[in-house]
Amino acid sequence: KVIPLSPRTLKKSTAKKRVTLKWSAVKRATGYQVFRSTKKKSGYKKVADIRGKSYTDKKVKSRKTYYYKVRVYTKVKGKKVYGDYSKIIRAKTN
């Protein structure tokens, strides 16, 4: 099995009710999963399963802090194989 790496260079930008995440592509990635929480160490829930290298979260509130992590996956014989989670990134909306 080929286990994909985690996305590197995770960057963020914030606005009033929006957080945009961008990361570098991972070779052979089928897609990426984005997880969000309001606590750094727990409570993460998947908010997106996408193919691109960026995600804009519009379901956030103003003046609140959120934490995100991303993991890559690839399909091997029809099954998803997941990579490690990216580093956690903190984002405070305006």
N, C-alpha and C positions, 0 to 999 in steps of 0.2 A: 504494500500500500504506500502511496505517496501522501505524506501529511504536509499540507501547505503551511507556509510560515504565517506569522501574524502580520497584519498591515503595519507598515512603518510610516514615519513622518505624518502622524495624525495631527491635523490642524483644525482650529475652530474659528468661527466668527459669530458674533451675536448681534441681535437687534431687539426691538421691543418684545415681540412674541415669536421669536425665531432663532434657532441655532443651526448653523451650517457646519458640517464636518466634511473634511477632505483628507484623503490619504493616498499614498502611492500604490500603484497597481502591484499585485502579486502574480507572478507567472503561473499559468495553468489554473487560475481561479475560475470557478464557475459563478460564484457570487459572494456576497458579503452580508453578514448579519450585524445589525446595530442594536445595542442594548442601552437602556437609560434607567437611571435611578435618581432619587433625591438624596440618597446617602452614599457615601464613597465606598463603604465596605459591604453593603448588602442591598437587597431589594431590586436587583436588575431585572428588567423585563424587555423582551424583544420588541422593538418598535418598527423594524424594517428588515426585509429580506430582498436585497437588490443586486443588480449586476454592475452598476456603475461605481465610480471612485469617489462619490460624494453623496451626502444626504442632508436634506433640510428638514428639520423638525419644527413643524408649525403648531404642534399641540403642547406648547409650553406657555407658562404665565410670565408676565412682566416681573422684573426684580426678584427673580428666584434663581437659586443655584441648582444645576443639574450635573450629573456625572454620566459619562458615556464610555463605552468600550465597543470595539468592533472585532469580529473574527471572520476569517475567510473560510470558504469551503470549496471543495471540488467533488465531482461525482466520479466514483470508481465502481464500475459494474452496476450502475443504477443506484448506488447508495451514497449518501453524503458523508464525506470525510472532512472533519473540522480541524482547523489550525488552532493555535493558541490565541487567547485574547490579546488585543493590543494593550498598550498602557492605558490607564484610566485618564480621561481628560475632563477637567472641570470647566463648566461654562455657566456664567452668570448673565442672565438676560437684562436688558436695559429697562 
